[in-house]
Amino acid sequence: MYEYAFLACNYGVVLGWLLLVFAPHWKWTNRLVHSGLVPVLFGLVYGAILFTVSDGSPDGSFATLDGVQAIFTSRQATAAGWIHYLVFDLFIGAWQVRDAKRLKIPHLAVVPCLVITLFVGPVGLLSYIALRGAMRKRWLLLETDPEPQQPG
């Protein structure tokens, strides 16, 4: 079961990335990736695996590097950890596409950031933040433009 879940998520995430790169604003990209459907489905698989992991090392904990390494001694925990990465990297990639559209950053400029995010998530996020800052002088990830007030 864990092997199947790993393979399904590992290859299933490719569709989301292809949509983000080649059809970022298509209706099916919106329905599958930007809506959160794919991350939710993968999150459910992650949760199912996570809550059935029972054969990890008794020395496992999040308090030390050795403790974290002990957690990943089981195939189930490794599958869950990998799916964790897949879900969050895709979520960040989808956010990059939406944020770039909002800020009018050309999609072709974002594509390298997406590829980097797919393979080394935090570095891809850093590259997008650098691109965003260089092109739009927006270094904070917060919305800094106030919403226009409607006449009362």
Secondary structure, DSSP 4 states (H G I P E B T S, - for coil): -HHHHHHHHHHHHHHHHHHHHH-TTSHHHIIIIITSHHHHHHHHHHHHHHTT---S-TT--SSSHHHHHHHTTSHHHHHHHHHHHHHHHHHHHHHHHHHHHHHT--HHHHHHHHHHHHHSHHHHHHHHHHHHHHHH---SSS--SPPPPPP-
